[in-house]
């Protein structure tokens, strides 16, 4: 008789427990929506209207009607045609130059970042200080500091044009000397001339590579520190060398972060102020036409989107994801 009374009581309490769990999930969901609500409001009220207005600008142009009055007229794809095939159209050449710089910068930054991250992951004195030193350029070259440095650099170069020309000539001479030296060394080792030229450019632009590698180094460091020490102990027990351990264990384990850093570096390279395409878009906006500038910007955006998608698709095919089941 006692068992018959307890069974219905247990059956009645089960639905109450499920309702409490569902209510907790709903409260968590509401808290999440409240957390992202400011971003959603800004996206809908501010950002999306600006995006649509920018797209709309590409299909219009200001035409003079006399008396100092300009009327905005719908012209369809005329701005795009002028940018691509106009008499003074240089956008394609500038875009190709930007893609060429990107093809050089991205591998150099990724290789340098991974190399430094592997070194900083070793146990050594002053490891935290070295990590801060490599990340310091990221802080210095962003925001207000970047604007101050750019303005200071511009004013100094305008004041000493002759000195700037001499410095530029010295840089070219030193770059040629480095390339000649590396050519002799690597040619004697059997390497091709293309690799020699690439390494010489990397050595010449090492300051820029270091300045743009801070975030990538931190991401690679986080990936390296997430690798279980037991894996390295197993490699040592099996007699694997450091070189074999890197290529068989370290490199596959950090390959997801290579994809992340590749996408980040591409976007950073395309949006940095020193990018030739960004400077061309800004110059067109200030000196020529904001409508053509908007057309250049959206074409540039589509090119960046295609390149990011292609690079992500290619690297994803070789990324190793560790199973945790």
C-alpha positions as CSV (number, residue, x, y, z in Angstrom):
1,X,0.0,0.0,0.0
2,X,2.9,2.3,0.8
3,X,4.5,1.7,-2.7
4,X,1.2,2.5,-4.4
5,X,1.1,5.9,-2.8
6,X,4.8,6.8,-3.5
7,X,4.7,6.0,-7.2
8,X,2.1,8.6,-8.2
9,X,3.8,11.3,-6.1
10,X,7.1,10.7,-8.0
11,X,5.2,10.8,-11.3
12,X,3.6,14.1,-10.4
13,X,6.9,15.8,-9.3
14,X,8.7,15.0,-12.6
15,X,6.8,17.5,-14.8
16,X,7.4,20.2,-12.3
17,X,11.1,19.7,-12.5
18,X,11.1,19.9,-16.3
19,X,9.1,23.1,-16.2
20,X,11.7,24.7,-13.9
21,X,14.5,23.7,-16.2
22,X,12.7,25.1,-19.2
23,X,12.0,28.3,-17.3
24,X,15.7,28.6,-16.4
25,X,16.7,28.1,-20.1
26,X,14.2,30.8,-21.1
27,X,15.6,33.2,-18.5
28,X,19.1,32.6,-19.8
29,X,17.9,33.2,-23.4
30,X,16.3,36.5,-22.4
31,X,19.5,37.5,-20.6
32,X,21.5,36.8,-23.8
33,X,19.1,38.9,-25.9
34,X,19.3,41.7,-23.4
35,X,23.1,41.5,-23.5
36,X,23.2,41.9,-27.4
37,X,20.3,44.3,-27.6
38,X,22.5,47.5,-27.7
39,X,24.4,46.0,-30.6
40,X,21.2,45.0,-32.4
41,X,19.7,48.5,-32.0
42,X,22.9,50.1,-33.3
43,X,23.0,47.6,-36.2
44,X,19.4,48.3,-37.3
45,X,19.2,52.0,-36.5
46,X,22.7,53.2,-37.5
47,X,24.8,50.7,-39.4
48,X,22.3,49.1,-41.9
49,X,21.0,52.5,-43.1
50,X,24.5,53.7,-43.7
51,X,25.3,50.5,-45.7
52,X,22.2,51.0,-47.9
53,X,23.0,54.7,-48.3
54,X,26.5,53.8,-49.4
55,X,25.2,51.3,-52.0
56,X,22.7,53.9,-53.2
57,X,25.5,56.4,-53.6
58,X,27.1,54.2,-56.2
59,X,24.2,54.6,-58.6
60,X,24.0,58.4,-58.5
61,X,26.1,61.4,-59.6
62,X,25.9,65.1,-59.0
63,X,25.3,67.1,-62.2
64,X,25.6,70.9,-62.4
65,X,22.3,72.6,-63.3
66,X,23.6,76.2,-63.4
67,X,23.6,78.9,-60.8
68,X,25.7,76.8,-58.4
69,X,23.0,74.2,-58.1
70,X,23.9,70.5,-58.3
71,X,21.3,67.9,-58.7
72,X,21.8,64.2,-57.8
73,X,20.9,62.2,-60.9
74,X,20.5,58.4,-61.2
75,X,23.1,57.0,-63.6
76,X,22.9,53.3,-63.0
77,X,26.3,51.6,-63.3
78,X,28.1,54.6,-64.8
79,X,30.2,55.1,-61.7
80,X,31.4,51.5,-61.9
81,X,32.3,51.9,-65.6
82,X,34.2,55.1,-65.0
83,X,36.2,53.5,-62.2
84,X,37.1,50.5,-64.3
85,X,37.3,51.8,-67.9
86,X,37.3,55.6,-67.7
87,X,40.0,57.8,-69.3
88,X,41.9,58.2,-66.0
89,X,40.9,54.8,-64.5
90,X,43.7,53.4,-62.4
91,X,41.7,51.4,-59.9
92,X,42.5,48.0,-61.5
93,X,46.2,48.8,-61.4
94,X,46.0,50.0,-57.8
95,X,44.0,46.9,-56.9
96,X,46.5,44.6,-58.4
97,X,49.3,46.4,-56.6
98,X,47.4,45.9,-53.3
99,X,46.9,42.2,-54.0
100,X,50.6,41.8,-54.8
101,X,51.5,43.4,-51.5
102,X,49.0,41.1,-49.7
103,X,50.4,38.0,-51.3
104,X,53.8,39.0,-49.9
105,X,52.7,40.2,-46.5
106,X,50.4,37.4,-45.4
107,X,52.8,34.4,-45.6
108,X,55.6,36.5,-44.1
109,X,53.5,37.6,-41.1
110,X,52.1,34.1,-40.5
111,X,55.5,32.4,-40.7
112,X,57.1,35.1,-38.4
113,X,54.2,35.0,-35.9
114,X,54.4,31.2,-35.6
115,X,58.2,31.2,-35.3
116,X,58.1,33.8,-32.5
117,X,55.2,32.1,-30.7
118,X,57.1,28.8,-30.6
119,X,60.1,30.6,-29.2
120,X,58.1,32.5,-26.6
121,X,56.3,29.3,-25.6
122,X,59.6,27.9,-24.3
123,X,60.6,28.2,-20.7
124,X,63.1,31.0,-20.4
125,X,63.9,34.0,-18.2
126,X,61.9,37.1,-19.1
127,X,59.3,35.3,-21.2
128,X,56.5,37.6,-20.1
129,X,58.5,40.7,-20.9
130,X,59.3,39.4,-24.4
131,X,55.6,38.7,-25.0
132,X,54.8,42.3,-23.9
133,X,57.5,43.7,-26.2
134,X,56.1,41.9,-29.3
135,X,52.6,43.0,-28.5
136,X,53.6,46.6,-27.8
137,X,53.5,47.8,-31.5
138,X,49.8,46.7,-31.7
139,X,49.0,49.2,-28.9
140,X,51.2,51.9,-30.2
141,X,50.0,51.8,-33.8
142,X,46.2,51.8,-33.1
143,X,43.7,54.5,-32.3
144,X,44.9,58.0,-31.2
145,X,48.5,57.0,-31.0
146,X,48.4,55.9,-34.7
147,X,46.9,59.3,-35.7
148,X,49.5,61.2,-33.7
149,X,52.4,59.2,-35.2
150,X,51.0,59.6,-38.7
151,X,50.6,63.3,-38.3
152,X,54.1,63.6,-36.8
153,X,55.6,61.5,-39.6
154,X,53.9,63.6,-42.3
155,X,55.0,66.9,-40.8
156,X,58.6,65.7,-40.4
157,X,58.7,64.4,-44.0
158,X,57.3,67.6,-45.4
159,X,59.9,69.6,-43.5
160,X,62.9,67.6,-44.7
161,X,62.1,66.5,-48.2
162,X,65.8,66.4,-49.2
163,X,66.6,64.2,-46.2
164,X,63.7,61.9,-47.0
165,X,65.0,61.5,-50.5
166,X,68.4,60.6,-49.2
167,X,67.0,58.2,-46.6
168,X,64.9,56.5,-49.3
169,X,67.9,56.2,-51.6
170,X,69.9,54.6,-48.7
171,X,67.0,52.2,-48.1
172,X,67.0,51.1,-51.7
173,X,70.8,50.7,-51.7
174,X,70.7,48.6,-48.5
175,X,67.9,46.5,-49.9
176,X,69.8,45.8,-53.1
177,X,72.9,44.9,-51.1
178,X,70.9,42.5,-48.9
179,X,69.3,40.9,-51.9
180,X,72.7,40.6,-53.6
181,X,74.2,39.0,-50.5
182,X,71.3,36.6,-50.0
183,X,71.3,35.7,-53.7
184,X,74.9,34.6,-53.5
185,X,74.3,32.6,-50.3
186,X,71.1,30.9,-51.4
187,X,72.2,30.3,-55.0
188,X,75.2,28.4,-53.7
189,X,72.8,26.3,-51.6
190,X,70.7,25.5,-54.7
191,X,67.7,27.7,-54.0
192,X,65.8,29.5,-56.7
193,X,66.0,33.3,-57.4
194,X,62.3,33.8,-56.5
195,X,62.8,32.6,-53.0
196,X,65.9,34.8,-52.6
197,X,63.9,37.9,-53.7
198,X,61.1,37.0,-51.3
199,X,63.5,36.6,-48.3
200,X,65.3,39.8,-49.2
201,X,62.0,41.7,-49.2
202,X,61.0,40.2,-45.9
203,X,64.3,41.2,-44.4
204,X,63.9,44.8,-45.7
205,X,60.4,45.1,-44.4
206,X,61.0,43.3,-41.1
207,X,59.9,46.4,-39.1
208,X,56.5,46.4,-40.7
209,X,56.1,42.6,-40.3
210,X,56.9,42.9,-36.6
211,X,54.5,45.8,-36.1
212,X,51.6,43.8,-37.7
213,X,52.3,40.4,-36.0
214,X,51.4,41.1,-32.3
215,X,47.8,39.8,-32.4
216,X,48.8,36.7,-34.5
217,X,51.6,35.9,-32.0
218,X,49.1,35.9,-29.1
219,X,46.7,33.7,-31.0
220,X,49.4,31.2,-31.8
221,X,50.6,31.3,-28.2
222,X,47.1,30.4,-26.9
223,X,47.0,27.5,-29.4
224,X,50.4,26.2,-28.3
225,X,49.5,26.4,-24.6
226,X,46.3,24.4,-25.2
227,X,48.3,21.4,-26.5
228,X,48.5,18.7,-23.8
229,X,52.1,18.2,-22.4
230,X,51.3,14.4,-22.4
231,X,51.5,14.4,-26.2
232,X,55.0,15.9,-26.1
233,X,56.0,13.4,-23.4
234,X,54.8,10.6,-25.6
235,X,56.9,11.9,-28.4
236,X,60.0,12.0,-26.2
237,X,59.4,8.5,-25.1
238,X,59.1,7.3,-28.7
239,X,62.4,9.1,-29.5
240,X,61.0,11.8,-31.8
241,X,63.3,14.7,-32.6
242,X,62.3,18.3,-32.1
243,X,61.9,18.8,-35.8
244,X,59.6,15.7,-36.1
245,X,57.6,16.8,-33.1
246,X,57.0,20.2,-34.6
247,X,55.7,18.9,-37.9
248,X,53.9,15.9,-36.6
249,X,52.3,17.4,-33.5
250,X,52.7,21.1,-33.0
251,X,51.9,22.2,-36.6
252,X,48.7,20.1,-37.0
253,X,47.5,21.1,-33.5
254,X,47.8,24.8,-34.3
255,X,46.5,24.6,-37.8
256,X,43.0,25.9,-36.8
257,X,44.7,29.0,-35.6
258,X,46.6,29.3,-38.9
259,X,43.2,29.6,-40.5
260,X,42.1,32.2,-38.0
261,X,45.3,34.3,-38.4
262,X,45.2,34.0,-42.1
263,X,41.7,35.5,-42.3
264,X,42.6,38.2,-39.7
265,X,45.8,39.1,-41.6
266,X,44.0,39.4,-44.9
267,X,41.3,41.7,-43.5
268,X,44.0,43.7,-41.6
269,X,46.1,44.0,-44.8
270,X,43.2,45.2,-46.8
271,X,42.0,47.8,-44.3
272,X,45.3,49.2,-42.9
273,X,45.9,52.9,-43.7
274,X,49.1,52.1,-45.6
275,X,47.2,50.0,-48.1
276,X,47.4,51.6,-51.6
277,X,43.8,50.8,-52.4
278,X,42.5,52.4,-49.3
279,X,44.5,55.5,-50.0
280,X,43.2,55.6,-53.6
281,X,39.6,55.4,-52.3
282,X,40.2,58.2,-49.8
283,X,41.8,60.3,-52.4
284,X,38.9,59.8,-54.9
285,X,36.4,60.8,-52.1
286,X,38.3,64.0,-51.2
287,X,39.4,65.2,-54.7
288,X,37.0,63.7,-57.3
289,X,33.6,62.1,-56.5
290,X,32.1,60.5,-53.4
291,X,29.9,58.4,-55.7
292,X,32.9,56.9,-57.5
293,X,34.6,56.4,-54.2
294,X,31.6,54.4,-52.9
295,X,31.7,52.3,-56.1
296,X,35.4,51.6,-55.6
297,X,34.8,50.7,-52.0
298,X,32.1,48.2,-52.8
299,X,34.1,46.6,-55.6
300,X,37.0,46.4,-53.2
301,X,34.7,44.8,-50.5
302,X,33.6,42.1,-53.0
303,X,37.2,41.3,-53.9
304,X,38.2,41.0,-50.3
305,X,35.2,38.8,-49.6
306,X,36.1,36.5,-52.5
307,X,39.7,36.3,-51.4
308,X,38.8,35.6,-47.8
309,X,36.4,32.9,-48.9
310,X,39.0,31.3,-51.2
311,X,41.8,31.3,-48.6
312,X,39.4,30.0,-45.9
313,X,38.2,27.2,-48.2
314,X,41.8,26.2,-49.2
315,X,43.2,26.2,-45.7
316,X,40.1,24.5,-44.2
317,X,40.8,21.4,-46.3
318,X,44.1,20.9,-44.5
319,X,43.1,22.0,-40.9
320,X,43.3,19.3,-38.2
321,X,40.6,19.3,-35.6
322,X,41.3,17.2,-32.5
323,X,38.5,14.9,-31.4
324,X,37.6,15.2,-27.7
325,X,35.1,12.2,-27.6
